[in-house]
C-alpha cells in the first residue's frame, strides 16, 4: 500500500526514519478519508 500510494518502488529499502515518515503520511491520508485500506488499520 505504501509503495502504491506514495510511488515508492521498494519501500523495504527505506531507512527506518523515512519509512516512519511515509507511514505517517499514509495514516493521515486514511484518517482524512483520502484513501481507504482494504482491511482496518
PDB file of N, CA, C and O in Angstrom:
ATOM      1  N   UNK A   1       0.816  -1.187   0.000  1.00  0.00           N
ATOM      2  CA  UNK A   1       0.000   0.000   0.000  1.00  0.00           C
ATOM      3  C   UNK A   1       0.867   1.260   0.000  1.00  0.00           C
ATOM      4  O   UNK A   1       0.602   2.189  -0.763  1.00  0.00           O
ATOM      5  N   UNK A   2       1.869   1.302   0.821  1.00  0.00           N
ATOM      6  CA  UNK A   2       2.710   2.498   0.887  1.00  0.00           C
ATOM      7  C   UNK A   2       3.359   2.774  -0.463  1.00  0.00           C
ATOM      8  O   UNK A   2       3.353   3.909  -0.938  1.00  0.00           O
ATOM      9  N   UNK A   3       3.914   1.745  -1.075  1.00  0.00           N
ATOM     10  CA  UNK A   3       4.603   1.966  -2.342  1.00  0.00           C
ATOM     11  C   UNK A   3       3.642   2.429  -3.420  1.00  0.00           C
ATOM     12  O   UNK A   3       4.014   3.248  -4.261  1.00  0.00           O
ATOM     13  N   UNK A   4       2.413   1.924  -3.418  1.00  0.00           N
ATOM     14  CA  UNK A   4       1.434   2.321  -4.429  1.00  0.00           C
ATOM     15  C   UNK A   4       0.991   3.768  -4.228  1.00  0.00           C
ATOM     16  O   UNK A   4       0.969   4.544  -5.184  1.00  0.00           O
ATOM     17  N   UNK A   5       0.642   4.134  -3.016  1.00  0.00           N
ATOM     18  CA  UNK A   5       0.121   5.475  -2.738  1.00  0.00           C
ATOM     19  C   UNK A   5       1.198   6.546  -2.891  1.00  0.00           C
ATOM     20  O   UNK A   5       0.944   7.609  -3.458  1.00  0.00           O
ATOM     21  N   UNK A   6       2.387   6.270  -2.390  1.00  0.00           N
ATOM     22  CA  UNK A   6       3.452   7.274  -2.399  1.00  0.00           C
ATOM     23  C   UNK A   6       4.441   7.087  -3.543  1.00  0.00           C
ATOM     24  O   UNK A   6       5.440   7.803  -3.621  1.00  0.00           O
ATOM     25  N   UNK A   7       4.175   6.136  -4.427  1.00  0.00           N
ATOM     26  CA  UNK A   7       5.019   5.881  -5.599  1.00  0.00           C
ATOM     27  C   UNK A   7       6.470   5.591  -5.212  1.00  0.00           C
ATOM     28  O   UNK A   7       7.404   6.162  -5.775  1.00  0.00           O
ATOM     29  N   UNK A   8       6.637   4.697  -4.243  1.00  0.00           N
ATOM     30  CA  UNK A   8       7.961   4.253  -3.810  1.00  0.00           C
ATOM     31  C   UNK A   8       8.120   2.822  -4.304  1.00  0.00           C
ATOM     32  O   UNK A   8       7.404   1.935  -3.839  1.00  0.00           O
ATOM     33  N   UNK A   9       9.049   2.569  -5.246  1.00  0.00           N
ATOM     34  CA  UNK A   9       9.140   1.229  -5.821  1.00  0.00           C
ATOM     35  C   UNK A   9       9.571   0.146  -4.830  1.00  0.00           C
ATOM     36  O   UNK A   9       9.107  -0.989  -4.937  1.00  0.00           O
ATOM     37  N   UNK A  10      10.437   0.460  -3.878  1.00  0.00           N
ATOM     38  CA  UNK A  10      10.946  -0.538  -2.936  1.00  0.00           C
ATOM     39  C   UNK A  10      10.922   0.023  -1.514  1.00  0.00           C
ATOM     40  O   UNK A  10      11.965   0.433  -1.003  1.00  0.00           O
ATOM     41  N   UNK A  11       9.753   0.051  -0.863  1.00  0.00           N
ATOM     42  CA  UNK A  11       9.687   0.646   0.480  1.00  0.00           C
ATOM     43  C   UNK A  11      10.553  -0.075   1.500  1.00  0.00           C
ATOM     44  O   UNK A  11      10.973   0.527   2.488  1.00  0.00           O
ATOM     45  N   UNK A  12      10.826  -1.359   1.275  1.00  0.00           N
ATOM     46  CA  UNK A  12      11.660  -2.099   2.229  1.00  0.00           C
ATOM     47  C   UNK A  12      13.104  -1.608   2.225  1.00  0.00           C
ATOM     48  O   UNK A  12      13.869  -1.947   3.128  1.00  0.00           O
ATOM     49  N   UNK A  13      13.492  -0.814   1.223  1.00  0.00           N
ATOM     50  CA  UNK A  13      14.854  -0.291   1.161  1.00  0.00           C
ATOM     51  C   UNK A  13      14.997   1.069   1.850  1.00  0.00           C
ATOM     52  O   UNK A  13      16.101   1.608   1.933  1.00  0.00           O
ATOM     53  N   UNK A  14      13.892   1.624   2.341  1.00  0.00           N
ATOM     54  CA  UNK A  14      13.961   2.902   3.047  1.00  0.00           C
ATOM     55  C   UNK A  14      14.538   2.698   4.441  1.00  0.00           C
ATOM     56  O   UNK A  14      14.342   1.651   5.059  1.00  0.00           O
ATOM     57  N   UNK A  15      15.257   3.717   4.933  1.00  0.00           N
ATOM     58  CA  UNK A  15      15.718   3.605   6.316  1.00  0.00           C
ATOM     59  C   UNK A  15      14.521   3.798   7.248  1.00  0.00           C
ATOM     60  O   UNK A  15      13.450   4.221   6.813  1.00  0.00           O
ATOM     61  N   UNK A  16      14.708   3.490   8.514  1.00  0.00           N
ATOM     62  CA  UNK A  16      13.598   3.483   9.469  1.00  0.00           C
ATOM     63  C   UNK A  16      12.920   4.844   9.610  1.00  0.00           C
ATOM     64  O   UNK A  16      11.698   4.920   9.735  1.00  0.00           O
ATOM     65  N   UNK A  17      13.705   5.909   9.591  1.00  0.00           N
ATOM     66  CA  UNK A  17      13.141   7.249   9.772  1.00  0.00           C
ATOM     67  C   UNK A  17      12.257   7.620   8.585  1.00  0.00           C
ATOM     68  O   UNK A  17      11.134   8.090   8.771  1.00  0.00           O
ATOM     69  N   UNK A  18      12.752   7.413   7.379  1.00  0.00           N
ATOM     70  CA  UNK A  18      11.975   7.746   6.181  1.00  0.00           C
ATOM     71  C   UNK A  18      10.741   6.854   6.098  1.00  0.00           C
ATOM     72  O   UNK A  18       9.660   7.328   5.748  1.00  0.00           O
ATOM     73  N   UNK A  19      10.889   5.563   6.417  1.00  0.00           N
ATOM     74  CA  UNK A  19       9.744   4.650   6.374  1.00  0.00           C
ATOM     75  C   UNK A  19       8.664   5.117   7.343  1.00  0.00           C
ATOM     76  O   UNK A  19       7.481   5.109   7.003  1.00  0.00           O
ATOM     77  N   UNK A  20       9.061   5.525   8.546  1.00  0.00           N
ATOM     78  CA  UNK A  20       8.096   6.003   9.540  1.00  0.00           C
ATOM     79  C   UNK A  20       7.395   7.273   9.058  1.00  0.00           C
ATOM     80  O   UNK A  20       6.200   7.447   9.294  1.00  0.00           O
ATOM     81  N   UNK A  21       8.126   8.154   8.389  1.00  0.00           N
ATOM     82  CA  UNK A  21       7.516   9.368   7.851  1.00  0.00           C
ATOM     83  C   UNK A  21       6.497   9.027   6.769  1.00  0.00           C
ATOM     84  O   UNK A  21       5.407   9.598   6.737  1.00  0.00           O
ATOM     85  N   UNK A  22       6.845   8.107   5.893  1.00  0.00           N
ATOM     86  CA  UNK A  22       5.924   7.707   4.822  1.00  0.00           C
ATOM     87  C   UNK A  22       4.696   7.013   5.399  1.00  0.00           C
ATOM     88  O   UNK A  22       3.585   7.229   4.916  1.00  0.00           O
ATOM     89  N   UNK A  23       4.876   6.182   6.425  1.00  0.00           N
ATOM     90  CA  UNK A  23       3.735   5.513   7.053  1.00  0.00           C
ATOM     91  C   UNK A  23       2.826   6.545   7.720  1.00  0.00           C
ATOM     92  O   UNK A  23       1.603   6.407   7.677  1.00  0.00           O
ATOM     93  N   UNK A  24       3.407   7.574   8.335  1.00  0.00           N
ATOM     94  CA  UNK A  24       2.602   8.641   8.939  1.00  0.00           C
ATOM     95  C   UNK A  24       1.789   9.365   7.869  1.00  0.00           C
ATOM     96  O   UNK A  24       0.644   9.747   8.111  1.00  0.00           O
ATOM     97  N   UNK A  25       2.372   9.554   6.697  1.00  0.00           N
ATOM     98  CA  UNK A  25       1.640  10.190   5.600  1.00  0.00           C
ATOM     99  C   UNK A  25       0.460   9.326   5.170  1.00  0.00           C
ATOM    100  O   UNK A  25      -0.631   9.841   4.926  1.00  0.00           O
ATOM    101  N   UNK A  26       0.672   8.030   5.076  1.00  0.00           N
ATOM    102  CA  UNK A  26      -0.406   7.117   4.684  1.00  0.00           C
ATOM    103  C   UNK A  26      -1.508   7.132   5.735  1.00  0.00           C
ATOM    104  O   UNK A  26      -2.689   7.190   5.392  1.00  0.00           O
ATOM    105  N   UNK A  27      -1.135   7.080   7.011  1.00  0.00           N
ATOM    106  CA  UNK A  27      -2.144   7.114   8.073  1.00  0.00           C
ATOM    107  C   UNK A  27      -2.956   8.399   8.013  1.00  0.00           C
ATOM    108  O   UNK A  27      -4.169   8.373   8.224  1.00  0.00           O
ATOM    109  N   UNK A  28      -2.304   9.521   7.727  1.00  0.00           N
ATOM    110  CA  UNK A  28      -3.014  10.796   7.607  1.00  0.00           C
ATOM    111  C   UNK A  28      -4.009  10.739   6.447  1.00  0.00           C
ATOM    112  O   UNK A  28      -5.140  11.207   6.578  1.00  0.00           O
ATOM    113  N   UNK A  29      -3.596  10.172   5.321  1.00  0.00           N
ATOM    114  CA  UNK A  29      -4.493  10.042   4.169  1.00  0.00           C
ATOM    115  C   UNK A  29      -5.706   9.182   4.515  1.00  0.00           C
ATOM    116  O   UNK A  29      -6.825   9.487   4.102  1.00  0.00           O
ATOM    117  N   UNK A  30      -5.484   8.108   5.272  1.00  0.00           N
ATOM    118  CA  UNK A  30      -6.589   7.234   5.682  1.00  0.00           C
ATOM    119  C   UNK A  30      -7.519   7.970   6.644  1.00  0.00           C
ATOM    120  O   UNK A  30      -8.739   7.933   6.483  1.00  0.00           O
ATOM    121  N   UNK A  31      -6.944   8.635   7.640  1.00  0.00           N
ATOM    122  CA  UNK A  31      -7.752   9.345   8.636  1.00  0.00           C
ATOM    123  C   UNK A  31      -8.592  10.448   8.006  1.00  0.00           C
ATOM    124  O   UNK A  31      -9.689  10.741   8.482  1.00  0.00           O
ATOM    125  N   UNK A  32      -8.088  11.059   6.945  1.00  0.00           N
ATOM    126  CA  UNK A  32      -8.805  12.139   6.272  1.00  0.00           C
ATOM    127  C   UNK A  32      -9.621  11.635   5.085  1.00  0.00           C
ATOM    128  O   UNK A  32     -10.086  12.411   4.249  1.00  0.00           O
ATOM    129  N   UNK A  33      -9.782  10.307   5.036  1.00  0.00           N
ATOM    130  CA  UNK A  33     -10.635   9.639   4.049  1.00  0.00           C
ATOM    131  C   UNK A  33     -10.261   9.947   2.600  1.00  0.00           C
ATOM    132  O   UNK A  33     -11.122  10.005   1.722  1.00  0.00           O
ATOM    133  N   UNK A  34      -8.963  10.142   2.367  1.00  0.00           N
ATOM    134  CA  UNK A  34      -8.485  10.353   1.002  1.00  0.00           C
ATOM    135  C   UNK A  34      -8.155   9.027   0.334  1.00  0.00           C
ATOM    136  O   UNK A  34      -8.169   8.916  -0.892  1.00  0.00           O
ATOM    137  N   UNK A  35      -7.859   8.022   1.151  1.00  0.00           N
ATOM    138  CA  UNK A  35      -7.681   6.642   0.687  1.00  0.00           C
ATOM    139  C   UNK A  35      -8.357   5.736   1.711  1.00  0.00           C
ATOM    140  O   UNK A  35      -8.563   6.123   2.861  1.00  0.00           O
ATOM    141  N   UNK A  36      -8.693   4.542   1.281  1.00  0.00           N
ATOM    142  CA  UNK A  36      -9.331   3.589   2.186  1.00  0.00           C
ATOM    143  C   UNK A  36      -8.558   2.277   2.148  1.00  0.00           C
ATOM    144  O   UNK A  36      -8.316   1.735   1.070  1.00  0.00           O
ATOM    145  N   UNK A  37      -8.167   1.758   3.312  1.00  0.00           N
ATOM    146  CA  UNK A  37      -7.470   0.472   3.345  1.00  0.00           C
ATOM    147  C   UNK A  37      -8.430  -0.667   3.019  1.00  0.00           C
ATOM    148  O   UNK A  37      -9.640  -0.557   3.218  1.00  0.00           O
ATOM    149  N   UNK A  38      -7.868  -1.758   2.516  1.00  0.00           N
ATOM    150  CA  UNK A  38      -8.689  -2.940   2.254  1.00  0.00           C
ATOM    151  C   UNK A  38      -9.152  -3.565   3.559  1.00  0.00           C
ATOM    152  O   UNK A  38     -10.254  -4.107   3.639  1.00  0.00           O
ATOM    153  N   UNK A  39      -8.301  -3.487   4.589  1.00  0.00           N
ATOM    154  CA  UNK A  39      -8.619  -4.016   5.913  1.00  0.00           C
ATOM    155  C   UNK A  39      -8.407  -2.898   6.924  1.00  0.00           C
ATOM    156  O   UNK A  39      -7.601  -2.001   6.680  1.00  0.00           O
ATOM    157  N   UNK A  40      -9.106  -2.930   8.046  1.00  0.00           N
ATOM    158  CA  UNK A  40      -8.909  -1.882   9.063  1.00  0.00           C
ATOM    159  C   UNK A  40      -7.463  -1.825   9.544  1.00  0.00           C
ATOM    160  O   UNK A  40      -6.808  -2.857   9.685  1.00  0.00           O
ATOM    161  N   UNK A  41      -6.976  -0.625   9.791  1.00  0.00           N
ATOM    162  CA  UNK A  41      -5.604  -0.425  10.270  1.00  0.00           C
ATOM    163  C   UNK A  41      -5.619  -0.401  11.775  1.00  0.00           C
ATOM    164  O   UNK A  41      -4.571  -0.244  12.400  1.00  0.00           O
TER     165      UNK A  41
END
